[in-house]
């Protein structure tokens, strides 16, 4: 077998550093007909241009997973209304590789539609992007790009959220992760009762994956909370639900601290799909801990893989590459040249194939573990240990009080310094 690109690298995984042309890896262009698996295609048959970006994205994700890094995931865009969570997002999160999710209120809101629909398999249909939107409006159909669904689903979802927010368990101030964990449990119950596939929030609740929303007011769940708040203010209706944004940000910092100092790898990776607030919230624990709190030895993400459609010259947060994040301290400055990549693409085109390749590789290691035993497998393929880490995952939500308490203890210890600094 011809040597692969990884075989030509130092250590099998790391890209060689240095500016000299002859220190760079040879261009590999294996015929696609020689590839038996997607991994081989990604690794050896994407020699240049946009394809090379995809190769580098695959390589870095493969490395991060193989090294057993706890990963964070930031996702913007309508992944639940479009059913992408069923196609590739839920299977990716179900691996146990990801410690938390940063997303939008809309993703959490639309996640409940199929469980509320009388005929979930028929409620969502493909519609033309450049069709007759006036006709769709006459039919009371909502369009999201090329997806259509009945407006009644939105109205049912609103009623469901309002009923939920009136329940006794919601009549208190809580962090957004607490709210979304409860939301996921209620979605799960409804899905089970109606025989609907497990949604994103239900999966995160089952696996105790904390779900963060950096802009909760920018979504329909909060709009329904505002309606109940307005009735309280205007007519005296009882309503005590409130989101604690300070606690939510502090909690995200507690998880970042855990990754740096208490996880097995003492380092973190992140996968950013899209941009906007989910990306920023996902990246902000490092500057919060180092620049704002003034704690020492706080580092950014060791691995940072981003797929975005935003052009880098537009100056937006969505477009800024990991290298720019290095200057803010959000990404590790000593390794970013070989452990980060930003691919200009629509992640909905790329991720189904990347996830399939990752899951296929894990399945291959599972078969080898059964044949060889884990000890022999890990000797031959050290990266198999990361791929085969326990699928129950990190379950950080179940440890939130403990981890928040540890970070608060550090604040108490350094409170004098923080007061002096103003």
C-alpha positions in Angstrom: 0.0 0.0 0.0 1.3 3.4 -0.9 2.2 5.7 2.1 -0.6 7.9 3.2 -0.4 11.6 4.1 -0.5 10.7 7.8 2.3 8.2 7.3 4.5 11.0 6.0 3.9 13.1 9.0 5.9 13.2 12.2 4.1 11.1 14.8 1.4 10.1 12.3 -0.9 13.0 13.1 1.0 16.3 13.3 1.7 18.5 10.4 5.4 19.4 10.3 6.1 23.0 11.1 8.6 25.2 9.3 8.6 27.6 6.3 10.9 25.6 4.0 9.2 24.1 0.9 11.0 20.8 1.3 9.7 20.5 4.9 6.1 20.3 3.7 4.3 17.0 3.1 4.2 15.6 -0.4 1.0 16.0 -2.4 -1.0 12.8 -2.2 -3.6 12.1 -4.9 -4.7 8.5 -4.6 -7.4 7.5 -7.1 -10.9 7.4 -5.6 -11.3 3.9 -7.1 -8.7 2.8 -4.6 -10.6 4.1 -1.6 -12.7 1.5 0.2 -13.9 3.9 2.9 -14.7 7.5 3.3 -11.8 8.0 5.6 -9.4 7.0 2.8 -11.1 9.3 0.4 -10.8 12.3 2.8 -7.2 11.4 3.7 -5.7 10.7 0.3 -8.0 11.8 -2.6 -8.5 15.5 -1.8 -5.2 16.9 -2.8 -5.8 20.6 -3.3 -8.1 23.7 -3.2 -11.4 23.4 -1.5 -11.0 19.6 -1.2 -7.8 20.2 0.7 -9.7 22.2 3.3 -12.0 19.3 3.7 -9.1 17.0 4.1 -7.6 19.2 6.8 -11.0 19.4 8.6 -11.2 15.7 8.6 -7.6 15.2 9.7 -8.0 17.6 12.7 -11.3 16.1 13.8 -9.8 12.6 13.5 -6.9 13.8 15.6 -9.0 15.5 18.3 -11.3 12.5 18.6 -8.4 10.1 18.6 -6.6 12.0 21.4 -9.7 11.8 23.5 -10.2 15.5 23.8 -13.4 16.7 25.4 -15.1 18.6 22.6 -17.5 21.5 22.6 -19.9 22.0 19.7 -21.3 25.3 18.4 -24.2 25.1 15.9 -26.1 28.0 14.4 -28.8 27.7 11.7 -32.1 25.8 11.7 -30.7 22.3 12.2 -33.9 20.9 14.0 -36.6 22.4 11.8 -34.7 21.0 8.8 -34.3 17.5 10.3 -30.5 17.7 10.2 -30.4 16.6 13.9 -31.9 13.3 12.8 -29.5 12.9 9.9 -26.1 13.6 11.5 -26.1 15.9 14.6 -27.7 13.4 17.0 -25.5 10.5 15.9 -22.5 12.7 16.4 -23.5 13.8 19.9 -24.5 10.3 20.8 -20.8 9.2 20.6 -20.0 10.7 24.0 -17.2 12.8 22.5 -18.8 16.2 23.1 -19.1 17.9 26.5 -21.5 20.7 25.8 -23.5 22.3 23.0 -23.9 26.0 22.2 -26.8 26.9 19.9 -29.8 29.2 19.4 -33.2 29.5 21.0 -34.7 28.7 17.7 -33.0 25.3 17.5 -34.5 24.4 20.9 -37.9 25.7 20.0 -38.3 24.0 16.6 -37.0 20.7 18.1 -40.5 20.1 19.6 -42.5 20.4 16.3 -42.5 16.8 15.3 -43.6 15.5 18.7 -46.6 18.0 18.5 -47.6 17.1 15.0 -50.4 14.6 14.4 -48.5 13.3 11.4 -44.8 14.2 11.9 -43.6 12.3 8.8 -45.9 14.3 6.6 -45.7 17.7 8.3 -42.4 18.7 6.8 -42.0 18.9 3.1 -39.5 20.1 0.5 -40.6 23.3 -1.2 -39.0 25.4 -3.9 -36.6 28.2 -2.8 -37.8 30.5 -5.6 -41.5 29.3 -5.6 -44.7 31.2 -4.9 -44.4 32.3 -1.3 -47.7 34.2 -1.6 -49.4 30.9 -2.3 -47.6 29.3 0.6 -48.9 32.1 2.8 -52.4 31.5 1.6 -52.0 27.8 2.6 -50.7 28.9 6.0 -47.3 27.2 5.3 -44.1 28.5 6.8 -41.0 28.3 4.7 -37.4 28.0 5.9 -35.2 28.0 2.8 -36.4 24.8 1.0 -38.5 23.3 3.9 -42.2 24.0 4.4 -44.4 23.1 7.4 -47.9 24.2 8.6 -48.1 27.4 10.6 -50.4 25.5 13.0 -47.3 23.8 14.3 -45.9 27.1 15.5 -49.1 27.9 17.3 -49.2 24.5 18.9 -45.5 24.9 19.9 -46.3 28.3 21.5 -49.2 26.8 23.5 -47.0 23.9 24.6 -44.2 26.3 25.8 -46.6 28.5 27.7 -48.2 25.4 29.4 -44.7 24.3 30.3 -43.6 27.6 31.7 -46.6 27.7 34.0 -45.7 24.4 35.7 -44.5 24.6 39.3 -41.0 23.3 38.5 -40.4 26.4 36.3 -41.5 29.0 38.8 -38.0 30.1 39.9 -34.9 31.7 38.6 -32.6 29.3 36.8 -29.8 29.1 34.4 -30.5 28.4 30.8 -28.9 25.0 31.0 -31.4 24.1 33.8 -34.3 25.3 31.7 -33.2 23.4 28.6 -32.5 20.2 30.5 -36.1 20.4 31.8 -37.3 21.2 28.3 -35.5 18.2 26.9 -37.1 15.9 29.5 -40.6 17.2 28.6 -39.8 16.8 24.9 -38.6 13.3 25.5 -41.8 12.3 27.4 -43.9 13.7 24.5 -41.8 11.9 21.9 -42.1 8.6 23.7 -45.8 8.9 24.1 -46.3 9.7 20.4 -43.7 7.3 19.0 -41.6 10.1 17.6 -37.8 9.8 17.1 -35.7 11.3 19.8 -35.0 15.0 19.2 -31.9 17.1 20.0 -33.0 18.4 23.4 -34.2 15.0 24.5 -30.8 13.5 23.5 -28.9 16.2 25.4 -31.1 15.6 28.5 -30.5 11.8 28.3 -26.7 12.3 28.0 -26.6 15.2 30.5 -25.0 17.5 27.8 -25.4 21.1 28.9 -27.1 23.2 26.3 -26.2 26.9 26.1 -28.0 29.7 24.3 -26.1 33.0 24.3 -29.0 35.1 23.0 -32.1 33.6 24.7 -34.2 36.7 24.0 -33.8 36.2 20.3 -36.2 33.3 19.9 -39.8 32.2 20.2 -39.4 30.4 23.5 -38.5 33.6 25.2 -41.3 35.4 23.3 -43.8 33.1 25.0 -42.1 33.8 28.3 -42.6 37.6 27.6 -46.3 37.0 27.0 -46.7 35.4 30.4 -44.5 38.1 32.0 -46.7 40.8 30.5 -49.9 39.1 31.8 -48.3 39.1 35.3 -47.4 42.8 35.0 -50.7 43.9 33.5 -53.2 41.5 35.1 -51.5 40.0 38.1 -51.2 36.4 36.7 -48.8 34.3 38.7 -45.5 33.8 36.9 -42.0 33.5 38.4 -39.9 31.9 35.7 -36.7 33.8 35.0 -33.4 33.1 33.3 -30.2 33.7 35.3 -27.7 34.9 32.6 -24.9 35.5 35.0 -25.1 31.9 36.3 -25.3 30.6 32.7 -22.1 32.3 31.7 -20.4 31.3 35.0 -21.4 27.7 34.4 -19.8 27.7 30.9 -16.6 29.0 32.6 -16.8 26.2 35.1 -16.9 23.6 32.4 -14.0 25.2 30.6 -12.0 25.1 33.8 -12.8 21.5 34.3 -11.5 20.7 30.8 -8.2 22.5 31.4 -7.5 21.2 34.9 -9.5 18.1 35.7 -10.2 16.3 32.4 -8.0 13.4 31.5 -6.4 15.3 28.6 -6.1 18.7 30.3 -7.0 20.3 26.9 -10.1 21.0 24.9 -11.2 20.9 21.3 -14.1 22.7 19.6 -16.1 22.2 16.4 -17.9 25.4 15.2 -20.6 25.1 12.6 -21.8 28.4 11.3 -21.1 31.4 13.4 -22.9 34.2 15.3 -23.8 34.0 18.9 -23.4 30.3 19.3 -19.8 30.6 18.2 -19.0 33.5 20.4 -20.6 32.1 23.5 -18.6 28.9 22.9 -15.3 30.7 22.7 -15.8 33.3 25.5 -15.0 31.2 28.7 -11.3 31.6 28.1 -11.3 35.5 28.0 -13.8 35.5 30.8 -11.5 33.4 33.1 -8.2 35.0 32.0 -8.9 38.6 31.1 -12.0 39.4 33.2 -11.5 37.3 36.3 -7.7 37.5 36.0 -7.0 33.8 36.7 -3.7 32.5 35.7 -2.8 29.5 33.4 -6.0 29.7 31.5 -5.6 28.5 27.9 -7.8 28.4 24.9 -8.9 25.5 22.7 -6.1 23.3 21.6 -8.1 22.2 18.5 -10.5 24.5 16.7 -12.3 23.3 13.5 -14.7 25.8 11.9 -17.0 25.5 8.9 -18.7 28.8 7.9 -20.1 30.5 4.8 -19.1 34.0 6.0 -16.2 35.5 4.0 -13.2 36.4 6.2 -13.0 39.9 4.8 -16.5 40.9 6.1 -15.0 41.5 9.6 -17.8 39.6 11.4 -17.3 37.2 14.2 -18.8 34.4 12.1 -16.0 34.7 9.6 -13.0 35.2 11.8 -10.6 32.2 11.6 -9.0 30.5 14.6 -5.8 32.4 14.1 -7.7 35.6 14.8 -9.1 34.0 18.0 -5.6 33.3 19.1 -5.0 37.1 19.5 -8.0 37.1 22.0 -6.6 34.1 23.9 -9.5 31.9 22.8 -7.3 29.4 20.9 -3.9 28.0 22.0 -1.2 30.3 20.6 1.6 27.7 20.6 -0.2 25.0 18.4 -2.8 26.8 16.3 -0.8 26.6 13.1 -1.2 22.8 13.0 -4.3 22.2 15.1 -6.9 24.6 13.6 -8.7 25.1 10.4 -11.5 27.2 9.0 -13.3 25.9 5.9 -15.5 28.2 3.8 -18.5 26.0 3.1 -22.1 25.2 4.0 -21.7 22.8 6.9 -25.0 21.0 5.9 -23.1 19.8 2.8 -20.0 18.7 4.6 -21.1 17.3 8.0 -23.1 14.2 6.9 -20.0 12.8 5.2 -17.6 13.8 8.0 -19.8 12.3 10.6 -20.3 9.1 8.6 -16.5 8.7 8.3 -16.0 9.3 12.0 -18.7 6.8 13.0 -17.4 4.2 10.5 -13.9 4.5 12.0 -15.3 4.0 15.5 -17.2 0.9 14.3 -14.0 -0.4 12.7 -12.2 0.0 16.0 -15.1 -1.7 17.9 -14.7 -4.7 15.5 -11.0 -4.8 16.1 -11.4 -4.6 19.8 -13.6 -7.6 19.7 -11.1 -9.5 17.6 -7.8 -8.4 19.3 -8.8 -7.2 22.7 -8.5 -3.6 23.8 -5.0 -3.8 25.0 -3.6 -5.1 21.7 -5.8 -2.7 19.8 -4.6 0.4 21.7 -1.0 -0.7 21.2 -1.4 -0.9 17.5 -3.8 2.1 17.1 -3.4 4.5 20.1 -6.2 6.7 18.6 -8.7 3.9 19.1 -8.7 4.8 22.8 -10.2 8.2 22.1 -12.7 6.8 19.5 -13.8 4.2 22.0 -14.2 6.4 25.0 -17.3 5.6 27.0 -20.4 6.5 25.0 -22.3 7.8 28.0 -20.0 10.9 27.7 -18.9 13.4 30.2 -22.4 14.1 31.7 -21.3 17.5 32.9 -24.8 18.7 33.6 -25.0 16.1 36.4 -21.8 17.6 37.9 -22.8 21.3 37.4 -23.2 22.1 41.1 -19.8 20.6 42.0 -18.0 22.3 39.1 -19.7 25.7 39.7 -18.7 25.3 43.3 -15.1 24.8 42.5 -15.0 27.8 40.3 -16.7 29.9 43.0 -14.2 28.7 45.5 -11.4 30.1 43.3 -13.3 33.4 43.1 -13.5 33.6 46.9 -9.8 32.8 47.1 -8.9 35.6 44.8 -11.7 38.1 45.7 -9.3 40.4 47.4 -7.2 40.8 44.3 -10.3 41.2 42.1 -11.6 44.0 44.3 -8.3 45.9 44.2 -8.3 45.7 40.4 -11.7 47.3 40.3 
